[in-house]
Structure formats: C-alpha cells, structure tokens
C-alpha cells in the first residue's frame, strides 16, 4: 500500500499493473477494498484503488470541505503527484458522481468513463431515502452500517469481514456528509458535455437505478450499456468476473 499527502491529509492507495491508468472511485464510506475483486484488471491496465479523504485508511483534517467537487479536485491533485496525465475513471454507485464530475469539468484528464449503477441525479424517492438512511446511520451507528453494507456486497465471509473492518475506519461525519452531498448532486444538464467513450453497467433487478439508462442514452453520443441478469446493484463484488470481462473488452476496443 502506498501513501501520498494532499491538503495535509494522507491518502492511502494501491497501484498495481502497467498500462492505461484505471482509477477506481468508491461510494461513500466503503473505501478501496470494495474493488478488490477487480484486481485481475491489473493484467491489462494500471489499476489504482484509493481511499478518499476520511475514508478507509485515509486521514481527514477537520473542517475541510466534504463534497463531490472537493473529492474530484483531490483526485486531480493525486494524478498530478503521480504524473498521470489522463486516466479511465471507474465509479461505482454514488462514487460515479465524482467520476462524472471529473469527466465534465476536467475532460482532458479523462480517457473513458465507466459507471456501475451510476446516476446523474437523485430524483427518485427510494434512492433519496437510501441516502437519508445512510446519513443517519453513518452519524449514529457506523458499525451497523458497515455490517449491513458488507453483508449486502458478498456471501464470502472472509471478504465480508475485510469490507466491514475497512468501513469501520471511515470517519462517520465524512461518511454522512458524503451521502448528503451526493444526494444533492446533479449533472443531468451537463451530460451532453461528455464526449469520451462511456460504459454503463446495471443489474437487471436494480429497477430504480436502471431508469437512468434512458437519461444517459439521450445525452451521450458514445455510450455502451450492459445489463447483468439476475443481479441487483452490487455488481463489482457480486459479479466480478463478468464486470472485469466487460471492462476489459470495452477498454481494449476503445483505447
């Protein structure tokens, strides 16, 4: 594991493989280990998994801003320090808000955008309530939230414990503030600015999130959509082989 200092905060990350940089952006609180099943991608790409500030092993300096914009700009500084001119961004769930922010506001730094269960706006009541519940539990019962998310993401007891322990390290206030900012994030009207190739992945049983496919298709000119049958939202951990295969095929064809 490597570390780098950004804004007086120590960012922990893993950097494996060679080739095109593929930077994975996790949902609030979960940290880099939610992408551990994506490690086989390092056979083809330079896979970079980081803990955003205040999450997982990374530190947080009190009173610094917690927002999609702030985390996006942290990643740009992170890339600068590693001398990475441009990269592919892989955002999972609400981590996709940061990936979309980067693609819209820093287009020269983005080669391609990959979203698993992504959305450009939280405008469905069910998703809003999920975020609201996340805010409350992150503030008050962080350990319970860690346990529930770990259980939802894998049946593997050993990996489940890895996820739980890693999430328990996250600062509860950062976790809650991240959920809150994503809940109010909207890039729907800016999607047309995205010109790089885009890959979208959804589970066939994730009905509410799937409704955003039409929004993306209307706004984007270069987009591919994959629906994984029989799955819900947690594709990187529940169907890693399929996810990795889709990503590899997409990027080797587009880059």
Residue frames relative to the residue before (quaternion, step in Angstrom):
aa qw qx qy qz dx dy dz
X 1.0000 0.0000 0.0000 0.0000 0.00 0.00 0.00
X 0.2434 -0.7743 0.5745 0.1051 3.55 -1.03 0.90
X 0.1752 -0.7648 0.6052 0.1341 3.56 -1.29 0.31
X 0.0261 -0.7623 0.6465 0.0158 3.51 -1.27 0.54
X 0.3477 -0.7509 0.5246 0.2000 3.60 -1.04 0.71
X 0.0348 0.7699 -0.6337 0.0662 3.54 -0.86 1.08
X 0.8397 -0.0522 -0.0087 0.5404 3.58 -0.71 1.10
X 0.6701 -0.5283 0.2716 0.4451 3.56 0.98 0.96
X 0.5912 0.5196 -0.3787 0.4869 3.58 1.23 0.44
X 0.3632 -0.7381 0.5314 0.2025 3.55 -0.97 0.88
X 0.1532 -0.7995 0.5793 0.0413 3.54 -0.58 1.22
X 0.2154 -0.7764 0.5839 0.0991 3.56 -0.75 1.11
X 0.0997 0.8051 -0.5767 0.0959 3.56 -0.93 0.87
X 0.2878 -0.7100 0.6124 0.1950 3.51 -1.37 0.30
X 0.0908 -0.7944 0.5997 -0.0324 3.53 -0.92 1.02
X 0.1640 0.8123 -0.5340 0.1678 3.58 -0.15 1.28
X 0.7520 0.3652 -0.2869 0.4679 3.54 -1.13 0.71
X 0.3308 -0.7241 0.5728 0.1955 3.52 -1.36 0.03
X 0.6045 0.5739 -0.4172 0.3621 3.53 -1.31 0.29
X 0.8123 -0.2002 0.1782 0.5180 3.55 -1.16 -0.63
X 0.4125 -0.7103 0.5044 0.2663 3.64 -0.75 0.96
X 0.0720 -0.7665 0.6382 0.0098 3.56 -0.94 0.98
X 0.0956 -0.8296 0.5501 -0.0019 3.56 -0.24 1.32
X 0.2321 -0.7954 0.5528 0.0883 3.56 -0.67 1.19
X 0.1324 -0.8019 0.5817 0.0338 3.58 -0.82 1.04
X 0.2852 -0.8157 0.4906 0.1124 3.54 -0.47 1.27
X 0.5713 -0.5587 0.4612 0.3856 3.60 -1.26 0.29
X 0.7095 -0.4433 0.3139 0.4490 3.61 -1.20 0.28
X 0.8565 0.2075 -0.1669 0.4422 3.52 -1.02 0.95
X 0.6671 0.5743 -0.3203 0.3501 3.58 0.98 -0.73
X 0.2938 -0.7909 0.4966 0.2039 3.59 1.03 -0.64
X 0.7666 -0.4453 0.2589 0.3834 3.48 -1.40 0.23
X 0.6265 0.6008 -0.3454 0.3567 3.59 1.06 -0.65
X 0.5105 0.6153 -0.4339 0.4154 3.58 1.25 -0.09
X 0.6912 0.4447 -0.2655 0.5039 3.60 1.29 -0.30
X 0.3517 0.7761 -0.4812 0.2058 3.62 1.19 0.16
X 0.6394 0.5199 -0.3346 0.4570 3.58 1.12 -0.56
X 0.6166 0.5393 -0.3488 0.4553 3.59 1.27 -0.09
X 0.3773 0.7616 -0.4663 0.2451 3.61 1.22 0.01
X 0.5899 0.5722 -0.3906 0.4148 3.66 1.01 -0.54
X 0.5427 0.6184 -0.4045 0.3993 3.62 1.18 -0.36
X 0.5590 0.6216 -0.3824 0.3937 3.59 1.22 -0.41
X 0.5121 0.6216 -0.4257 0.4125 3.60 1.26 -0.10
X 0.7787 0.3177 -0.1455 0.5211 3.56 1.17 -0.63
X 0.8065 0.1997 -0.0571 0.5535 3.57 1.12 -0.67
X 0.5041 -0.5811 0.5256 0.3633 3.54 -1.35 0.17
X 0.1343 -0.8352 0.5322 0.0344 3.56 -0.09 1.30
X 0.0388 -0.7990 0.5993 -0.0285 3.56 -0.73 1.14
X 0.0200 -0.7857 0.6169 -0.0425 3.56 -0.69 1.17
X 0.0024 -0.8297 0.5566 -0.0414 3.58 -0.57 1.11
X 0.3800 -0.6508 0.6000 0.2686 3.51 -1.36 0.38
X 0.3804 -0.7128 0.5394 0.2372 3.57 -0.68 1.05
X 0.7075 -0.4844 0.3050 0.4144 3.59 -1.20 0.53
X 0.8330 0.1931 -0.1702 0.4897 3.55 -0.94 0.96
X 0.6948 0.4336 -0.2540 0.5145 3.55 1.28 0.09
X 0.7931 0.1551 -0.1582 0.5673 3.56 -0.96 0.86
X 0.8159 -0.2294 0.1904 0.4954 3.57 -0.87 -0.99
X 0.5681 0.6275 -0.3828 0.3700 3.60 1.21 -0.32
X 0.4466 -0.7137 0.4849 0.2369 3.55 -1.07 0.80
X 0.2202 -0.7591 0.5996 0.1256 3.54 -1.33 0.30
X 0.2631 -0.7500 0.5902 0.1416 3.53 -0.89 1.01
X 0.4886 -0.7137 0.4187 0.2768 3.56 -0.45 1.24
X 0.8274 0.2437 -0.2275 0.4519 3.50 -1.22 0.82
X 0.5012 0.5951 -0.4742 0.4120 3.62 1.16 0.23
X 0.6288 -0.5856 0.3718 0.3515 3.54 -1.12 0.72
X 0.1435 -0.7437 0.6453 0.0997 3.55 -1.14 0.71
X 0.3404 0.7259 -0.5289 0.2784 3.57 -0.38 1.21
X 0.6568 -0.4770 0.4038 0.4219 3.54 -1.32 0.28
X 0.6476 0.5305 -0.3106 0.4502 3.57 0.92 -0.94
X 0.6749 0.5037 -0.2986 0.4491 3.59 0.82 -0.98
X 0.6817 0.4738 -0.3004 0.4697 3.59 0.87 -0.91
X 0.6154 0.5422 -0.3463 0.4553 3.58 1.06 -0.69
X 0.6936 0.4602 -0.2792 0.4787 3.57 0.91 -0.87
X 0.5603 0.5636 -0.3817 0.4719 3.59 1.19 -0.47
X 0.6684 0.5024 -0.3039 0.4566 3.58 0.94 -0.88
X 0.6119 0.5306 -0.3545 0.4672 3.61 1.04 -0.66
X 0.6622 0.4785 -0.3062 0.4886 3.60 0.96 -0.83
X 0.5931 0.5614 -0.3410 0.4656 3.56 1.09 -0.75
X 0.6682 0.4888 -0.2932 0.4781 3.60 0.91 -0.91
X 0.6354 0.5373 -0.3301 0.4457 3.58 0.97 -0.84
X 0.6846 0.4867 -0.2905 0.4583 3.56 0.91 -0.89
X 0.7028 0.4104 -0.2616 0.5188 3.58 1.15 -0.55
X 0.4017 -0.7425 0.4374 0.3099 3.57 1.38 0.06
X 0.3627 0.6921 -0.5205 0.3443 3.53 0.93 1.00
X 0.3093 -0.7845 0.5098 0.1701 3.57 -0.45 1.18
X 0.7936 -0.0914 0.0809 0.5960 3.58 0.95 -0.85
X 0.0951 -0.8047 0.5860 0.0077 3.56 -1.18 0.56
X 0.4531 -0.5824 0.5763 0.3512 3.50 -1.42 0.06
X 0.1894 -0.7805 0.5850 0.1127 3.59 -0.95 0.84
X 0.1161 -0.7749 0.6207 0.0276 3.52 -0.93 1.04
X 0.0286 -0.8172 0.5749 -0.0298 3.56 -0.34 1.27
X 0.1962 -0.7805 0.5863 0.0928 3.53 -0.83 1.03
X 0.8453 -0.0172 -0.0337 0.5329 3.57 -0.88 1.05
X 0.8350 -0.1221 0.0921 0.5286 3.62 -0.78 -0.94
X 0.4844 0.6163 -0.4461 0.4318 3.59 1.27 -0.04
X 0.5632 0.6183 -0.3639 0.4099 3.55 1.26 -0.42
X 0.5414 0.6044 -0.4098 0.4166 3.59 1.18 -0.41
X 0.6596 0.4939 -0.2974 0.4822 3.57 0.99 -0.87
X 0.6471 0.5247 -0.3175 0.4530 3.57 0.95 -0.88
X 0.6681 0.4824 -0.3023 0.4791 3.59 0.99 -0.80
X 0.6042 0.5511 -0.3551 0.4529 3.58 1.01 -0.76
X 0.6716 0.5000 -0.2938 0.4611 3.58 0.89 -0.92
X 0.6706 0.5131 -0.3012 0.4431 3.57 0.92 -0.90
X 0.6837 0.4747 -0.2750 0.4813 3.57 1.07 -0.73
X 0.7972 0.3501 -0.1588 0.4655 3.57 0.81 -1.02
X 0.7684 0.2107 -0.1435 0.5871 3.61 1.21 -0.32
X 0.0213 -0.8706 0.4914 0.0147 3.61 0.77 1.01
X 0.6458 0.5352 -0.3330 0.4309 3.60 1.06 -0.65
X 0.6763 0.4890 -0.2899 0.4685 3.60 1.24 -0.36
X 0.6904 0.4742 -0.2520 0.4847 3.58 1.31 -0.14
X 0.2485 -0.7755 0.5652 0.1318 3.57 -0.78 1.05
X 0.7775 -0.1097 0.1112 0.6092 3.56 1.06 -0.78
X 0.2745 -0.7568 0.5764 0.1404 3.55 -1.24 0.56
X 0.0547 -0.7778 0.6261 0.0029 3.56 -0.90 1.02
X 0.0283 -0.7924 0.6092 -0.0119 3.56 -0.87 1.01
X 0.1196 -0.7469 0.6499 0.0735 3.54 -1.00 0.90
X 0.8257 -0.0195 -0.0321 0.5628 3.57 -0.46 1.20
X 0.3030 0.8020 -0.4686 0.2129 3.57 1.09 0.68
X 0.0333 -0.7787 0.6260 0.0246 3.54 -1.29 0.41
X 0.3943 -0.7485 0.4883 0.2142 3.61 -1.01 0.80
X 0.7822 0.0870 -0.0303 0.6162 3.57 1.30 -0.30
X 0.3159 -0.7110 0.5875 0.2228 3.58 -1.13 0.61
X 0.1978 0.8056 -0.5294 0.1777 3.56 -0.02 1.30
X 0.5725 0.5250 -0.4008 0.4858 3.57 1.25 0.39
X 0.5530 -0.6486 0.4101 0.3246 3.57 -0.86 0.96
X 0.6452 0.5345 -0.3354 0.4307 3.61 0.92 -0.84
X 0.6808 0.4699 -0.2895 0.4816 3.59 0.91 -0.89
X 0.6079 0.5372 -0.3513 0.4674 3.60 1.05 -0.70
X 0.6756 0.4936 -0.2954 0.4612 3.56 0.92 -0.89
X 0.5972 0.5472 -0.3580 0.4646 3.59 1.10 -0.64
X 0.6675 0.4873 -0.2967 0.4785 3.57 0.97 -0.85
X 0.6455 0.5200 -0.3230 0.4568 3.58 0.97 -0.85
X 0.6429 0.5071 -0.3152 0.4798 3.56 1.00 -0.81
X 0.6319 0.5367 -0.3245 0.4553 3.56 1.03 -0.77
X 0.6294 0.5381 -0.3286 0.4541 3.57 1.01 -0.82
X 0.6952 0.4821 -0.2764 0.4560 3.57 0.82 -1.01
X 0.7140 0.4520 -0.2720 0.4603 3.60 0.81 -0.96
X 0.6169 0.5408 -0.3536 0.4494 3.60 1.04 -0.67
X 0.6708 0.4964 -0.2905 0.4682 3.57 1.04 -0.78
X 0.8317 0.3121 -0.0993 0.4483 3.55 0.80 -1.09
X 0.8102 0.0871 -0.0193 0.5793 3.59 1.00 -0.75
X 0.0707 -0.8574 0.5097 0.0109 3.55 0.71 1.14
X 0.6585 0.5223 -0.3190 0.4379 3.59 0.93 -0.82
X 0.6254 0.5236 -0.3319 0.4738 3.56 1.07 -0.70
X 0.6487 0.5139 -0.3126 0.4663 3.58 0.95 -0.87
X 0.6324 0.5317 -0.3274 0.4585 3.58 0.98 -0.82
X 0.6672 0.5090 -0.2933 0.4580 3.55 0.96 -0.92
X 0.6737 0.5046 -0.2952 0.4521 3.57 0.92 -0.91
X 0.6761 0.4871 -0.2964 0.4666 3.58 0.92 -0.87
X 0.6321 0.5255 -0.3317 0.4628 3.58 0.99 -0.79
X 0.6496 0.5192 -0.3048 0.4643 3.56 0.99 -0.90
X 0.6844 0.5021 -0.2837 0.4460 3.59 0.97 -0.87
X 0.7214 0.4921 -0.2495 0.4185 3.57 1.11 -0.63
X 0.8293 0.0120 0.0050 0.5586 3.62 1.08 -0.41
X 0.3865 -0.6939 0.5587 0.2387 3.53 -1.26 0.57
X 0.5273 0.6252 -0.4006 0.4130 3.56 1.31 -0.22
X 0.3883 -0.7680 0.4579 0.2229 3.60 -0.38 1.22
X 0.6496 0.5173 -0.3242 0.4531 3.59 1.00 -0.78
X 0.6804 0.4668 -0.2864 0.4869 3.59 0.90 -0.93
X 0.5960 0.5698 -0.3516 0.4433 3.58 1.07 -0.75
X 0.6703 0.4887 -0.2962 0.4734 3.58 0.97 -0.84
X 0.6014 0.5518 -0.3464 0.4623 3.58 1.09 -0.73
X 0.6711 0.4932 -0.2906 0.4711 3.57 0.89 -0.95
X 0.6614 0.5225 -0.3109 0.4391 3.57 0.88 -0.96
X 0.6826 0.4869 -0.2914 0.4605 3.58 0.83 -0.98
X 0.6562 0.5116 -0.3205 0.4527 3.57 0.98 -0.79
X 0.6649 0.4957 -0.3053 0.4680 3.58 0.93 -0.84
X 0.6075 0.5740 -0.3512 0.4221 3.60 1.06 -0.67
X 0.6178 0.5550 -0.3389 0.4421 3.58 1.21 -0.45
X 0.5551 0.6416 -0.3830 0.3654 3.57 1.21 -0.48
X 0.4873 -0.6365 0.5176 0.2993 3.55 -1.09 0.79
X 0.4645 -0.7231 0.4390 0.2620 3.59 -0.61 1.13
X 0.6538 0.5132 -0.3202 0.4546 3.58 1.01 -0.77
X 0.6304 0.5156 -0.3244 0.4813 3.58 1.07 -0.72
X 0.6300 0.5465 -0.3161 0.4523 3.55 0.99 -0.93
X 0.6916 0.4762 -0.2750 0.4683 3.59 0.82 -1.01
X 0.6714 0.4979 -0.3021 0.4584 3.58 0.91 -0.90
X 0.6180 0.5422 -0.3425 0.4548 3.58 1.09 -0.68
X 0.6367 0.5132 -0.3199 0.4784 3.58 0.95 -0.87
X 0.6661 0.5221 -0.3030 0.4380 3.57 0.91 -0.94
X 0.6893 0.4745 -0.2997 0.4582 3.58 0.88 -0.87
X 0.6314 0.5176 -0.3367 0.4691 3.60 1.00 -0.77
X 0.6219 0.5579 -0.3398 0.4319 3.60 1.01 -0.81
X 0.7514 0.3619 -0.1962 0.5157 3.58 1.13 -0.65
X 0.4808 0.6680 -0.4294 0.3719 3.58 1.30 0.10
X 0.0652 0.7883 -0.6100 0.0467 3.57 -1.06 0.75
X 0.0341 0.7883 -0.6135 0.0308 3.56 -0.82 1.01
X 0.2552 0.8194 -0.4818 0.1770 3.57 1.31 0.29
X 0.7335 0.4300 -0.2357 0.4706 3.58 0.88 -0.93
X 0.6816 0.4677 -0.2837 0.4859 3.58 1.28 -0.13
X 0.4198 0.7455 -0.4477 0.2601 3.58 1.25 -0.16
X 0.6110 0.5806 -0.3522 0.4070 3.59 1.07 -0.71
X 0.5900 0.5816 -0.3641 0.4255 3.59 1.24 -0.33
X 0.5852 0.5783 -0.3706 0.4309 3.58 1.24 -0.33
X 0.0592 -0.8273 0.5585 -0.0095 3.57 -0.62 1.15
X 0.5510 0.6069 -0.4063 0.4036 3.60 1.21 -0.22
X 0.6266 -0.5180 0.3983 0.4247 3.61 -1.19 0.30
X 0.1310 -0.7957 0.5903 0.0371 3.57 -0.97 0.91
X 0.1315 -0.7642 0.6287 0.0581 3.54 -1.03 0.92
X 0.0878 -0.7860 0.6116 0.0217 3.56 -0.85 1.03
X 0.0451 -0.7864 0.6161 0.0089 3.57 -0.99 0.91
X 0.0330 0.7922 -0.6065 0.0592 3.56 -0.94 0.95
X 0.4378 -0.6496 0.5452 0.2986 3.54 -1.24 0.42
X 0.5493 -0.6488 0.4096 0.3310 3.59 -0.94 0.82
X 0.6970 0.4576 -0.2703 0.4814 3.62 1.18 -0.52
X 0.5694 0.5855 -0.3820 0.4325 3.58 1.27 0.00
X 0.1175 -0.8871 0.4413 0.0674 3.53 0.76 1.17
X 0.6872 0.4909 -0.3037 0.4411 3.60 0.81 -0.93
X 0.6789 0.4812 -0.2961 0.4689 3.59 0.88 -0.90
X 0.6206 0.5724 -0.3410 0.4135 3.58 1.07 -0.70
X 0.5607 0.6213 -0.3922 0.3818 3.58 1.15 -0.45
X 0.6172 0.5652 -0.3473 0.4230 3.60 1.19 -0.43
X 0.4567 0.6894 -0.4531 0.3330 3.59 1.22 -0.23
X 0.6529 0.5203 -0.3201 0.4477 3.61 0.91 -0.88
X 0.6276 0.5408 -0.3328 0.4505 3.57 1.02 -0.80
X 0.6793 0.4833 -0.2890 0.4706 3.56 0.90 -0.91
X 0.6663 0.5143 -0.3144 0.4389 3.58 0.89 -0.88
X 0.6464 0.5150 -0.3217 0.4619 3.58 1.05 -0.69
X 0.7575 0.4284 -0.2081 0.4465 3.58 0.97 -0.86
X 0.7550 0.3983 -0.1964 0.4824 3.58 1.05 -0.76
X 0.3751 -0.7410 0.5205 0.1983 3.53 -1.05 0.80
X 0.7869 0.2392 -0.0982 0.5603 3.57 1.09 -0.71
X 0.3394 0.7533 -0.4819 0.2916 3.58 0.34 1.26
X 0.1165 -0.7576 0.6390 0.0642 3.54 -1.12 0.79
X 0.1628 -0.7985 0.5775 0.0482 3.56 -0.98 0.91
X 0.0620 -0.7785 0.6242 0.0208 3.56 -0.95 0.95
X 0.1528 -0.7634 0.6234 0.0723 3.54 -0.93 0.97
X 0.2087 -0.7812 0.5790 0.1048 3.58 -0.68 1.10
X 0.3890 -0.7708 0.4646 0.1969 3.53 -0.43 1.27
X 0.8456 0.2467 -0.1833 0.4364 3.50 -1.20 0.74
X 0.6674 0.4891 -0.3034 0.4724 3.58 1.26 0.13
X 0.4233 -0.6706 0.5481 0.2659 3.52 -1.31 0.43
X 0.8439 -0.2445 0.1772 0.4433 3.59 -0.98 -0.86
X 0.7082 0.5236 -0.2588 0.3967 3.58 1.06 -0.79
X 0.0273 0.8775 -0.4783 0.0238 3.58 0.80 1.02
X 0.6547 0.5347 -0.3586 0.3962 3.68 0.79 -0.81
X 0.7503 0.3618 -0.2152 0.5097 3.60 1.07 -0.64
X 0.6994 0.4789 -0.2739 0.4545 3.60 1.09 -0.65
X 0.7971 0.1177 -0.0470 0.5904 3.59 1.11 -0.72
X 0.0315 0.8673 -0.4967 0.0120 3.60 0.81 0.97
X 0.6391 0.5360 -0.3473 0.4285 3.61 0.92 -0.80
X 0.6695 0.4866 -0.2898 0.4807 3.55 0.97 -0.91
X 0.6434 0.5229 -0.3180 0.4599 3.58 0.93 -0.90
X 0.6781 0.4916 -0.2938 0.4606 3.59 0.87 -0.94
X 0.6371 0.5275 -0.3186 0.4629 3.56 1.04 -0.78
X 0.6530 0.5109 -0.3077 0.4668 3.58 0.95 -0.88
X 0.6713 0.5030 -0.2988 0.4551 3.57 0.88 -0.95
X 0.6599 0.5168 -0.3116 0.4476 3.57 0.89 -0.94
X 0.6769 0.4937 -0.2946 0.4597 3.57 0.85 -0.95
X 0.6513 0.5295 -0.3084 0.4476 3.55 0.96 -0.90
X 0.7338 0.4412 -0.2511 0.4514 3.56 0.75 -1.05
X 0.6458 0.5093 -0.3353 0.4594 3.61 0.94 -0.74
X 0.6675 0.4867 -0.2952 0.4800 3.57 1.17 -0.54
X 0.7511 0.4309 -0.2124 0.4528 3.57 1.05 -0.78
X 0.7314 0.4454 -0.2507 0.4515 3.60 1.01 -0.72
